[in-house]
Amino acid sequence: MSPAAKGPLLLGVRHHGPGSARAVRAALDAAQPRAVLIEGPPEGDALLPLAAEPGMRPPVALLAHAADDPGRAAFWPLAGFSPEWVAIRWAQARDVPVRFIDLPAAHSLAAPAPEGETGAGDGEGAGDVRLDPLGVLAEAAGYDDPERWWEDVVEHRGSGAAGDPLAAFEALAEAMGALREAYGDGGHPRDPVREAHMRQRMRAARREFGDDYAVVCGAWHVPALAAKATASADKALLTGLPKVKVETTWVPWTHRRLARAGGYGAGITSPGWYAHLFAARDRPVERWLTKVAGLLREEDFQVSSAHVIEAVRLASTLAAVRGRPLPGLTETLEAVRAVMCDGSDVPLALIEDRLVVGDVLGEVPDEAPVVPLQRDLTRSLRSLRLKAEAQERELELDLRKDTDTAKSLLLHRLRLLGIDWGVPVASRGSTGTFRETWRLRWEPELSVRVAEAGIWGTTVLGAATARAEADAAGADDLGAVTALAERCLLAGLSQALPAVLRALADRAALDTDVAGLAKALPALARSLRYGDVRGTDAAALGAVAAGLAERICVALPPACAAGLDADGAAELRTHVDGVHGALALLADAREAGGLRERWSAVLRALAERDSVPGLIRGRAARLLLDDGRLPPEETARLMGLALSPASAPADAAGWIEGFAGGSAGGGTLLVHDERLLGLIDAWLVSVPEGAFIDVLPLLRRTFGGYEPGVKRALGELVRRGPGGRAAAAAPGGARAGFAAEPDPVRADAAEGLVRLLLSAAPA
């Protein structure tokens, strides 16, 4: 319609389309309406003045959530190139009233939308049963890609195009009218209700401004808003809708979450590219390819200005061959792959991730309403100089430094509250408990998690403490309470520990499953260790851990002899390893008392008891040997018994797997102790042909985990045979290249270096 036509100015747009944004700005400049109405929840009207604040930087989103259930929430994202955002800023710059007119969030949150539909959707990517308007129009125009069609007919029109600034809106409204006639609501059953409310708000605007106002909404809704409908019919559609009390605010958004791949129903495939098209003053392709070259140079790719020039030429040539007015994203990426990436998709994937989609994170002013917990979190981030960023990054923390310890405590407390901004990952170059590595990435949905966590308290510390106490009271198994105790120590929640420890003692007293007890002990031992490193008083855990270990020592031997199958034996073997390592930590923490001696007696009983599966007997023997509590001669005797002809081949193979399997140096032990290797060799030769096929998978699993060098050494020893091994031995029974006994002088010379490598204090 033209500015002189009767009725309001209906500007149908594509959400987050830079071409639509430019067209909206030109149409508003031409029409100069007295008010601007925008598709969005009316609860956001009170927040619109914040859009003009200096601290507001898109992309941002209106967040609405149920006051009594923050998890019931919806977002209305806006980027700098969104037509709605352009209309808001145009109106504010001219003191023109601007209002939202969509169905209130109080209704939409009371009756959740079908999966995939959002409060700001135009039907794109909303699911197989819903119509994709752009896809239908593109197909009718002979395009197989809706994005390419949209670029050709809208994005490449440029800004300030000559002619009627409303012509594009008229053409798009006519096309959408034809679609609505053919497809009705297009699989969006809530649209008639939403459009009824929009018409009601338009009637209110007409009473105040006449017809001199503009409506900016998804193009899909324009035919319904222009149609003749009575106020009574619209009122009937809106009567009886469920309603909840809602709270709204602005939250930062990201380009990545604007992407359709992120699950956003009205999303676009290339928000970074669209942001560039909207911001580029001229020569968008040349400026884009310059950005690409800069990114590749930062990643140490050899890219020069000549590459940029050639890529521009190639992109333009491809566009001309394909009959396109200007190179689009497809042409530019193909040119980049051919010219700058040498045909490789690896650097191209980096470009698509960093530039085509991007990790831009918006900002909202401090004046935006938030829950008290969010304000405390913001203060903590500022004091610790942590910044929420959309791009994933790693944070290395040294817990010997006060600031890094405070950062670690904050991240652990947030994780306990379900706010997974940071995820702990393995530290590079150090396995000590004084170092932590976190992978950080802020996602917009975390704002909802913060609002949900606000029910637990007004500060991060208070909320985490209350959440831990509630989780301890509601935990129904020992493992969950043990893990919670460990997390409390990591988060420094000393006030929550008494409640958690009471729950832990209660569950431990009632738990009779040795597997559950064995699974809980390592976490307790780690908790004691972390308590020492972080200066946390974890002494109360010592008594619980010691009592748990006592019960394991009593219950483990009968459990291992209770007719276990192969899977049960494998599970208990894992628990034996865990308990062994946990008792070593407890001994280091001086909490174990005589438990180490008692545990060694338990292992000795397991190693010698015939009713225990071979897998566990072999593992017990290996742990005793490693601790120096089983002489080599006794080890050879136990191996000989386990591999005797009287033993079942499968049980003997299990013994070998328990003794020599895993990554704890089993292969190296066999390389240096040919007596044990000879016993295994002799047993393997004696295995009957029929049983060999059954034990082969066990042996392959055992020896397949060795490092290549160990495998080669074992193969060479076996190739030589018993005679060759004896001939290769040096006088005194030692192997060639080895003395019969260690040389103390040479050992003392290397001791200082070894201690330095192990970070041990000098003796």
N, C-alpha and C positions, 0 to 999 in steps of 0.2 A: 504494500500500500504506500502511497505517497503521503508526505506530511499534511497535505490538504484534505486527505480522505477522512471520512467520518470514522469515529471509533478510536480506541487506544492504539498505540504503536506496538504491535506484537513482533518481537524479535526472537525468532526461533534459532537456537544455536546448537552446536555440538559442545558438550561439556569438555573443557580443557582443549579447545581447538584455537590455536593462535589466529587462524584466518577469521574465525567467528569473532574473536576478541577485537581484531582490527576493524571488522565490519560493524560491530556494536559501537565502538568508539566513534566511527564516522557517522553512523546513523543518529546517535545521540547528539553529536555536534550539529547535524543538519536540522534535527527536529526540535531540539532544546525543550524537552518535556518539563512539566512542572513537578513531576514525581517519577520515581523509578521503582517498579515492583520486580522482585527477583524470586525465582524458585528456590525455596529454602524454608526451614522451620521458623515460624513466627517467634518462637522463644529466643531466637538469636537477635531480634531487633535491639534489645538492650545492649548487646555487645558490639553492634556495628560501629559506634564511635571509636572503639579501639583500633579499627582498621586504619584510621588516620594517624595513629601514634607512630613516632619515629622507631619505636622498638618492634613494630610489626613488620615482619619480612616473610612473604610467602615463599614456598608453599606452607599453608596452614589449613586447619580444618575446624569447623564447628563440631564440638563434641556435645552430645546430649545423652544423659543416662538417667535411669530411674533413681530417684533419691534414696529409696530403700534397698536398691539392688544395683550397684554401679556396673555389674557385669552385663546388665541389659542396656546396651549402648548403641549408638549409631553415629557415624561421621559424615560430614558434608565437606569434602576436601575442596580447596581452592588454590590454584597456582597463580603465578604472576601473569600467565597467558590464558587464564580462564576468563571467558566472557563475563561471568558473574562478578569476578573480582574487578575487572575493568569498569563495569557499570557502577559498582559500589564506589570506587575511587573517583569516577567521573562525577557522580552525584555529590560526594563529599567536597570535592574541590569547588563546586558551584553552589553549595548550601542548598541543594535540592533534596527534599525528603526521599529516603530510600527505605524500603521495607521488604521483609520476606513474606511470601504468600502461600507456601506449600502447606500440606496437612501438618498440624502441630505434632511435634515429637511426642507429646503427651498421649496422643492416640496411636501413633505408629509403633511406639515402644510397648504399649499395652497389648497390641496384637502384632507380634513379630512378623516381619516380612518373610516371604519365602526365601529359601537359601539362594544366595547369589544376587538378590535385589537390594539396592541401597536407596536411601532417601534422596539421592541426587542422580539417579540413573536415567539414561535415555534409551535403555533397552539393549545396549551393546554388550555382547559377551555375557548375557545374563542366563544362558543355559540353552539346551537343545530345544526346549519346548517354547521358548520365547523368540519373538521376531527380532532380527537384526536389521533395523531400517536401512542403515548404510550398506549392508551386504546386499539387500534386495535392489537398491538403487544402483549400486555398482554393477550388479549382474545385468540389470536392464540396459546399462550403458555399454555392456560388452567388456567389463573389467572382471578379472578373476581375483583381484585384491581390493577390498574396500578402502584400505589405507591409501593405496596408489590413486584410486579414483578421487578420494577426498582431497589429496594433495593437488591433483590436476585442476579440479573445478573450484577449489576454495583457497588452499594455501598459496598457490602460485599466482593468484590474482593480484597479490601485493597490497600494500596499504596506499590509501589515497587514490584508488583507481578512479579514472574519469567516469562520469556518468552518474546515474541515480544510485546513491548509497544504499537504497532500500531494495534494489532490484534483486539482489541475491536472496534476501529474506522472502520476497514474494515468490520466487521460483522454488525455494525450499519448502515454503508453506503449501504451495500447490502440490508438490510431490508427496509431502506427508499427508495431505488430505486424501490423495488417491490411495495411499497405503492404508489409512484408517478406514476408508470405505471398503477396501478389500479384506482387511485382516481384523477389523474391530479393535480390541484393546491389545492385540498382538501377543497374547499370553501374559499380560500384566493385569491381573484381576483387581489390583488396588488402584489402578490409574483412574477409573471413573470417580472414585471417592476423592482422590487427591485433586483431580481437576474440578470437582464440585466445590471444594474449599477455595481453590484459586479463583473461581468465578465469584464466589461470595466476597472475597477480598477485593476483587476488581470492582464490584458494585459499590463497596464502601469507598474506594478511591474515586469512583465517578461522582459520588455525592460531594466529595471534598474538592476535587480538581477538574470536574467535568471529564471530557475525553482527552484532556491534555496530559496524559501520562504514558509511560512506556512499560512494557512487560518483557523481561528477559527470562526465558525458560527454554527447556529442551524442545527442539523443533518438533518432536513427536507430539507434544501437548498443544501446539498452536491450533490445529483444526478444532480440537475440543473447546479451547478457550474462545475461539471465534464463533463457534456454533451458537444458535439461539437456544437457550435453556432458561426455564423459569426459576425464580428464586425458591418457590415452594418445592420444586423437584429436587433442587440441590440440597435444600434443607432436609428433605426426607432421606437422602443418601447419608447425611451426616448425623442424623438423629440416632442416639443409642450406641454410639461408638464407645468402646472401653477407653478408660483414661487412667493415667498414673501421674503422680507428681514427678517432675523432671528437673534436673539441673543442667545448665549449659555453660560452656566456656570455649575459649580458643585453645587449641593445642598445636604444637609444631607437627608438620607433615613432611614427607620426603617424596622426591621424584620416584624413587623405587616403589613406593606404595601407591603412586598414581598409575603405575604400569598395570596393564590388564593381567599380566602373568602373576601379579601379587594377589589376585583374587577379587579385585575391585570391579564391580559389574559395569560401571561407566568408565573403566580405565582405557588408556591408550597404550600403544605398543612402544612408543619412543618419546617419553616426556622430556628427556634431555635435548633431543633434536628439535622438538616443538618449542622449548624454551629458547633455543638458539634462533629459530626462525622469527620468533616474536621480538627478540631483543636486537637482532642484527639490523643496523641502519641501511645497509646496502650490501651487495655482493655476498649473499649468505653462504653460497657454496665455497667461495674462496676463504671466507673467514672460518667456516667449519673445518675445512681441510687443514688450515693453519693450526687449529686446536688439536686436530688429530696428530699432526707432526710434532707438536709440543709434547703431547702425552707419550708418544713413542720414544722421543728423545729422553724423557725422564726415565723411561724403562730401558735405556741403553741400546735402543735400536738405531741403526745408522740411517737417518732420514735428513735430507737436505732440502733447501728451497726448490731445487730442481725437481725433486719428487712431488712437491706441492703443485708446481706449475703443470707437470705432466698429468697428475691426477685430476686437476681441474679440466684439462683438455679432454681426457678420456671420459670423465663424467658427462661433459657437455656433448661429446660425440654420441655416447650411449643414449642420452635423452633425445637427440635429434633423430637417431635411427629408429627409436621407439615412438616417435611422434609426440613427445611430451614437451610442454612449454618450457620447462626448466628441469634441471637434474633434481631428482628426488632422493630420498634416503637410500633407495635400492641402488641407484646409479652411483652415488657417492661411495657406498660401501664396496661395491664391485670394483670401483676405481682404486680404492684404498687397498683392497686385497691384492690386486694385480700389480700396483706400482710401489706401494710402501711396505707390503707384507710378503712380497715374493711368492704370492699364491698360498700362503699359510693361513689357516684359520685360527691359529693360536693367538697371535697378536690382534687379530680381528675380534676375537671373543673379548679381549681386554677393552677394545674400543667400544664394543657394544655395551659392555657392563659399565664402564666409567663415563662415557659420553652420550651414547644413544639413550640409555636409561638414566644413569647418574645417581649420585648419592647426596644431592643437595638437601639440607635439612633447614626448614624454616625456623623462625623465631617469633615468640609472642611477647608482648610487654609484661612487665611485672604486675601491672594493674589488672591483668586478666584474673577473674575469680578462679581460685583453686582450693582444694581441700587443704587443711592445715599440714597434713603429712607431706604434700607436694612442696609447700613453702619450706618446711624443715629440710627436705631433700635438696632443694635448690640452694639453701644456705650452706649445707654440707658440701655440695659440689664446688661452690665458690671458694670456701675456705681451704679445700683440698686441691684446688686448681684442676679439677676434673671437668671435662666438657663432654656433654652428650652429643655424639656425632652419628650420622647415618652410615658413614663408611666404616667398615669393619677394621679394627686395629687391635694390636696386641699391647698389653700393658705389663711390663716386668716390675715386680715389687720385691724389695729387699726388706724382710721383716725385722732386720736389726735397726732400721731407721723408723723413727716415730711417725713421720708423715706417711710412709708406705704402709706401716702397720694400720694406721687409721683408714687408709684407702681400702685395705684388705677387709677390715671389720665392716665397713660400710657395704662393700659388695656382698659379703657373706650374709649380712642382715637383709639386704634386698632380696637375695635368693631365697632366704627363709620365708619372706613375705610373698614369694611367687613373682617377684619382679626380676626377671632374668636379663637384666641389661648386660651383665658380665657372666661369662661361663669360664670356669677354671680349665686350663689345658696344661699339658706336660711342659715343664720348664726345659729350655734348651741349655745344655752344658752344665746342669747342676741337678742333683736329686736330693739336696739337703732340704730340711724343713724350713730353713730361713728364707727360702725363695719361692715366690709364686708367680705364675703367668696367667693372665686373664685375657680372654678375647671379648672385646666390647663392641657392641652395635646397638644404637638406640632405635627402636621401632615405635611408630606412633601408638600402637596398641598398648604399649607399656604405660601410657597415661591413664588408660582404663584400669590397669592393674594397680596403679598407685591409688586411684580413687577407691577401688575395692578394698585395698589394704587399709584405707583410712578408718575403717570400723574398729581396727585394733588399737589405735592410738594416734596422737597428734605429732609424735616424733618418730623417726626411724627406729631409735633404740627402744622406746616404749612400745611401739607396735610390734616389733620383732619379739620382745620379751613376752607380751601378752599372747602372741600367736604360738610361741614355743610352749608356753604353759598349757594352752588349750590343746595343742597337738599331743602333748604328753598325756593329758587326761583322757584323750580319745583314742590313743594308740591301743591296738588289740594284739600286738605280738611283740616279742622281745627285740627282734631285729629292727623294727621301726623306732622303738625308744632308744636303742643303742645308737642308731644313725642320728637321731635327734640330739642326743648328748654330744656327739662329735660335732655336729653343726653349731650347737650352742657355744662350744669352746672356740670353734673357728670364728664365730661372730662376737665373742666376748660378752655373752649374755650371762653374766655372773648371777643376776637376780633371778633368772629363770632356772638355773641349775638345780637348786634344792627341789623344786617340783619335778623336774625331769629325773633326778636321781631317785626320788621316792617312787616314781612310776617304774623306773628301771629295776629297783630292788624288788618291788612287788611282782613284776613280770618274771624276773629271774627266779624268784622263789617258786613260782607256779609252773614254770616251763620244765618239762621232763624230756623233751626231745634233744638228744645230744647234738644232732645236726644244727638245731637252732641255737643251742648254747655255743657251739664251736663257731658258728657264723657271727655271733655277737662279740666274741672276745677280741678279734683283731681290731674292730672299730673302737673298743674301749682302750686298747693299747695305743692306738694312734691318737686317741683323745688325750691320754696322759702325755704322750710325746709332744703334741702340739701345745698342750698347756705349759710345758717347760719352755718351749721356744718363745711363746707369746707372753710369758710372765703371768699366765692365768692360774689361779689357785684351783688345781684339779685333783687335790689330794683325796677328796671324798670319793673319787672314782676308783682309787687304788683298792680300797676294801671290797668294793663291788666286783672289780676285776679279779681279785684274788679268790673271792668266794666262787666266782664263775669258773675259774681255772680248776679249783678243787673238785667241783662237781663233774667237770669234763674228765679229769683224771680217773674218777671213779666209774663213770658211765661209758667211757670210750671202749675199753677192752670187750665188755659183753656185747656192745653194739656191733663191733667189728666181727664177732664170731657168731652172729645170728643169722647165718645162711644168706649172706648178701649175694645178689646177682651182680653182673658186670657193671651195670649202671650205678647201682648202690655203692659198690666198691670204689668206683671212680669218684663219686661224690664225696665219700668219706676220706679218700686220699687227699682231695683238695682241702678238706677241713683239717686234716692232720698237718698239712703244710701251713695253713693259716694259723693254727694254734701254736705251732713251733715258732713261727716268726713273731707271734704276739708275745709269747713268753720271753723271747729274747729282748723285746722292747721293754717289757715289764721289769726284767732283770736290770736293764740299763737304767730304768727309772727307780730302782731300789724298792720296788713294790712287790716283788715276787717271793721274797723270803726263800724258803726251801722248795719252792715249786719247781725250779729247774731240775733238782735232783729227783723229785717225784715224777716229773714228766719223762726224764730219762729212763726211769724204771718202767713206766708205761710203754715207752717205745721198745724197750728190751723185751717186755712181755709180748708185745705185738709181733716182734721179729721172730720169736721162737715158738709161737703158738701155731700148730699145724692147722687148726680150724679157721684161722684168719686167712682171707683171700691172699693169693700170692702178690697181687699188686700192692696191698697195704704192708705185707711183711717186707717186701723189697724196699718200699719207701722208708719204713722204720729203720731198717738196717743202714740205709744210706744216710739218714739224718744223724744216726749215732756215729757213723764213721766220720762225717764232716765235723761233728762236735768233738772229735777225739775221744769219744767214750766207748768206741768199739775197736779193739786192736785189729790190724790187717789180717792176722792169722784167724781170728774169730770171724771176720767178715768172709774170708775164703771158706771157712767151715760152713757158715750159713748158706752161702751160695752153692756149695757142693751138695748140701742137703736139698735145697730147693730145686736143683737141676738134676737130681738123681733119677735113675730110671723109674723109681717108684712114684715119682710125681707126675701128675697129668700134664701133657705138653702145654695145654692152655694155661694152667696154673703157673707152670715154670716160665712161660713167656710173659705172664703178668708180673712175676717177680722181677724179671729183667727190666720190664718197662718201669716198674716202681723204683728200681735201684739205679738204672742208667738212663732213664728217659728224662725228658724235660730239658730246660736250658740251664740247669745248675751245674754244668761241668761234668756230666756223666761220661761223655765221650772222652774228655781229657783224662779222666780217672782211668779209663781202660787203656789209653795210650801209655800211661806211665806205670800201670800195674799189669804187666803181662800175665801174671798168675790168674787174675780175674778174667782177663780176656781169653786165656787158654781154657778156663772152665766153661765160658760161654761157647767157645769154638767147639770144644769136645761135646757139649750137650747138643748143639745144633746139628752136628754130624750124626748123632745118635737118634734124632727125632724120626720116628717111623714115617714112611712116605705118605701114608694116609692122613696123618696128623699135621704134616708140614704145611699143607694148604690152609688149615685152620689157624695156625699160629703165625702165618706169614704177615697178615695185616697188622698184628700187634708188633712184630719185629720191625716192620717197615715204619710204623708210627714212632717207634723208639729211636731207631737209628736215622730216620729221615730228618729229624729235627737238629742233627748235628751240623756244625759249620763245615764248609767244604774242606778246609785244611785238616780238620779232625777226621773227616771221612777218608781223605787220602792217606793219612797216617795209619788209620786202622786197616785200610785195605793193603798197604804195604806190609804191615806186620802179619796179617793173615796170609798174604802171598808167600812170605818167607817160610811160614810153617813153624812147628815147634823146633825143628833142628836149626833153621835159619835164625830164629830168635835167640836161641842159646849161643849160636856162633857169633851173633852180633853183640853179645854181652861183653862188658869189660871185666878184667880181673876183679874178684871180690863179689861177683854177682850183679854189678851195676850195668846198666845199659851203656852202649857206646856213646861217648860224649857226656856222660854223667859220672861223678865220683860216687864212691860208696857212701860217703857222709858229706853233709854240707861243710863248706869252708867258712869258719866263723869270721876270719879276717875280711874275706871278700864280701861276706854278708853284711858286716858292720859298715863297710864303705858305702853300701847302697841303702842302708837303713834310713838315713836322713832324707834322701830323695823320695823314698817310698812313703814316708810319713808326710812329706810335703804334698805329694800327689793325693793322699787320702785325707788331707786336711786334718791330720791328727797332731795334737800337741806333743812337743818333744818330751821324751821320757826323762 
